[in-house]
């Protein structure tokens, strides 16, 4: 296991993070407390030190289970959680990005996890209603109070994050050091703006859903995922139903799944390890969030630290999953005439 600094901070985190959205069976799938303990044991034994949860994961059960199974090992991990999700249905202030929601959520998370601090608190999802100054100042107040140590952000437009980072810098408030974003062979639109923004603004990238809700493991076939085989909405029900609900199924995705399986057969490893190794090879990635429903599954996926893809394999996967960057990137990056006009036929690069 390798360790990297998280964004422009001195915080050291392992290259693989333990995602605990599967801790608890409140949503109809996941691991009970006993299996969650086994997963934590396996993860720590392999050198991991970065554990991630959220106030709303399995309706709060994930944080409660973590509080029970971490116990004296609490100081061995960088413990991160998120606020925004509403656990108080019917209460308009029970969720969202605003100060009251943040303070309330932090206090409840501290109680559930039986700890006196949160090492990294993320804004979980942009609510499009709260002034950014309110968010940043509330985060800074909680840092100064010692209840959280670092702050990060997830599932937010790149331009809002860049704006927030600039404001925090100008006002001397705690900077954002981490960005959680969906990123995988199936979801590469993060490369358009979020990844370049994170690099420029000093945020470490932590991809979530690196296996596209299990699609990239090869466990689901076209027949399994035929129209009409879905079910309930939201996160409840089965993982197969969740894939239907997030709307990732199309011909291009099946082509990506097939390319991953071809590389896996050539290397004699699982499709999951191929997909994770592709992501691990991306220089923008600081730590990959691994979620699992069993310690055996987690143990297998932790094996990605021993996998290095050949350039030919990376190129094959890149080609199968390529996206259109769109405007203005198409004009500024991919257009030879535009580059000639700007640089006068010369090559100018940043070291």
N, C-alpha and C positions, 0 to 999 in steps of 0.2 A: 504494500500500500504506500502510495506517495502522498505527500502533504503539500498544500499550497497556501499562500497568503490569500485571504478572501478580499478581493477588490483592493482599494487603496487603504488597507488596514494592516495591522500586525497580527491579526487573528489567523491561526493555523488550522486548516481543516483538511480532512482526508479526501482523496480523490473520489471516493464513493461515499454517499450519505445514505443513512437508513431512513427511508420514508415510512411513516407509521399510519397512513390512511387506512391500512388493512387491520389495524389493531382494534378489535371489537367486532361484534357481529350484528350491530344495530341496523345495518343497512341490508341484511340478508346474505352477506358474503363477508369473508375476512377471517381473522384468527382470534381464538379465545385467548385469555390471559396466559394460560400455560404455554401455548405455542408462541405467543408474543415474547415471552421470557426466553424461549429457546432461540428465537431469531436474534434478540439482543445479545445473547451469549455468543452466538456464532459471529455476529458482526464485530463485537469487541475483540474476540479472539483473533480475528483476521486483521486487526489493526485499525479498524474504523473508529472515528471519534466525533462524527457529525450526525446528530439525530434530529429529525424534523417531524413536526406535527402541526396541528392547527386547532383552534378552539372548537371548530365545528366538525372535525373528523369523527365519524361514528357518534355524532350527537354529544361529544364531550368524552366518550369512553376512551378514545385513544390517549388523551392527556391523563385520565385517571389511571389507566393501565400503566403508562410510563411512570407515573409517580410511585406506583407500587413496586415495579420491577427494577427501577434504577437504584433506589435505596442508597447504599453507601457508594455506589459507582457513579453517582451524580457528577462528581468533580472530574471524572475521566472524559466527559463528553461536552461538546459544544451543543447546547440544547436550544433549538429554535422552534418558535411557534408563530401563529398568525392570528390577526384579528380582522374582523369585518363581517363574518357570517353571523346570522341572527339565530341565537338559541332561545330567543324569547318571542315566539310567534305572537303577533297581535300588538307588540310593543314597537312603535315606529323608531324608538331610540335603541332598540335591542341589538341592532347591527348597523353596518355602515362604516364610513371612514372617519367620522367626526370624533371630537375629543371625548365626549361622554362614552361613546361606544368603545373607544380605545382603552380608556382607564378602567371601565367596567370589565372588559374582556381580559385585560392584563391581570386584574385582581382575581378573577375567577380562574384563569389559567395557573397562576401561582398557587392557588389553593388546591386545584385538581392535581397538579404535578408535585406538590409538597416540596416546593423550593422557594428560596428567597429572592431569586432573580431569574430573568430570561436572558440568555446570552445573545440571542438574535431575534428581534421581533419584526415580522413582515406585515405590511399592509397586504391583505390577501387578494382583494379584487377592487378595482376602481369603481366608485359609486356615482361618479359624474355629478355630484351635488355639493361636496364639501370643499371649501377653499383650501388650496394647498398650504397656505401659511398656517392655518389652523392645525393641519396634520403635522407639519414639520415642527411647529412649536410644542405641540403636545408630546411628540416623540422625544424632543430634546429635554422637556421637563421630566419625563420618565427616566431618561438616561441620567440626568443630574440627581434624581431621587434615588438612583441605584437599583431601580426595579427592572430595568433592561440595560444591556451593555452596548449593543450595536443595533442598527436598524436597517431594514431592507424593504423590498417591494416586489410584488408579484402581479401578473395579469393586469397590466396598465399600459396605455399607449406610450410609445417611446418619447413623444414630444412632451408629455406631461412629466415623465421621469426626468428628462433633461432640464426642464424648467425648475422642478423641485430641487435638483442637485445644485443648480446655479444659485437659487435663493438661499439654500442652506449654507453654501460657501460664502456668499456675500454677508450673511447675518451671523456667521459664526455658530450655526446650529449643527447638531450631529449629522454627518453626511450619510447618505445611503451607501452601503458597502456591498449589497448583494441584490441580484435580480433572479427571481424564479420565473421561468417561462417554459411553456411547452416547446420541446425541441426533440425531433427524432427524424428518422428517414421518411416518415409519413408526414411530418409537420416541419417544413423548413422555411416557412415564411418569416420566422424569427430572424432569418439572415438579412432581411431587407433593411430594417431600421433598428430593431431592438439590440442585436448583437453589436453593430458598429457604435450605437449610442453607449452601450455598457462599457465598451473598451475605452471610448473617449472620456466618459464621465467617471470612470473609476469604480465600476460595479462588477463584482465577480458573478459569472453566469452559472446558475444551478438548474439544469434542465429537469423538468418533471415529465412523467409519462414517456420515458425513453423507449419503451416497447409498444407505444401506441395502444394502451389498454389491453395488451396481450396479442394484438394482431401480428406483431413482428416475431412472436415466438413460433409461428407456424401451426399453432394448435387449432386455428379456425380455418375451415375451407369455405369456398364460395357457397357450397350447398348449406353449410352450417349457418351462414349469414344471409341466406336468401330473404328477399323482402317478405315481411309478415311474420318473421321469426323473432321479432323484438318483443317488448313487453312494457313494463312500467316505466314511468318517467323519472328524471332525477337520478340519484345515486342508489336508490333502492332496487331490489331485484337481483338479477345476475349480471356478471361481467359482460356476457354476450348482449344483454339488453342495453347495458351502458354504452357499448360500442355503437349500437344502432342509434341511441339517443344523441350521441355527440356528432353523428353525421359524417364519419370519415370514410365511408365505403364508396368506392368508385373503381373504374377500370385501372386507373393509374396506381391506386393503392395496391390492388391485387398484383400488378406488375412488379411493384417494389417488394411485396411479400415473396414473390417467386424468385426474384433476384437474390434476396437474402438467403432463401433456402438453397439455391444453387451454390452460393459461396460456402454455406455451411457444409454441404455435402462434399465439396472439394477439400475442405480443411478437416473434415471429420469432427466437427464441433456442433453445438446447438445453434439454431437460428438466433436465439436470444443473445448468445455471446457475440455473434457476428454484428447484430444491430448495436449492441453496447460498445463493442470495440470500434465501430465506425464513429460513434459519438465521442468516445474517449480520445480518439485521434485528432479531434478538432481543437486547435489551440485556444479558442475562445472559452472553452469549458473549464470551469474550476472544479466542480464536484457534481457527480451524477446521482440523482435521487433514485434509489432502488427500493421498490415496494415488492412485497411477496406475501403469500398466504401461508407459507410453511417454511420451516428452517431448512429443509432440503432444497426447496426452490431458491431460497436466498443463497445458500452455500454454492449452488451451481452458478448463479449469476455473479457472485463475488469472484469467480474464477476469471473474469474478464481482465483482471490485472496481469494475467499470464498470457494474454492473447494480443498479438500485434498483426494487423492485416498488412498484406503486401500492397504495393501501390496499385497493381492491376485490379485487386479486389475493391479498393477504395474508389477507383475510377469507375468500375462497373456499378457500384452502389450509387455514386454521385450521379451518374448518367440516368439511372432508373428513377431517381428521386428529384431530379433537377427541377427548379422552379423558375418562373419568369420574375426578374427583379422589379419590372415595371418602371414607371416614370417616378423620379428623374434619373434613377440609376441606369436605365437603358441608355439615356442620352449621355450621361456623364462618365460612365464606366465602360460600357460595351460598344460605344460608338467611336469608330476610328477617326471619322471626319471631325467629330467634336474635340477629340484629344489633340488632333493635329492643329486645330484652330487655337486651342488654348496654349499648347506647348511648342508651337512652331516646328513640329517635326522632330523634336528632341525627346529623350526619355528622362523624366524627372521622377525620382522615387524618394520616399522617406525611409531612413534607416531606423 
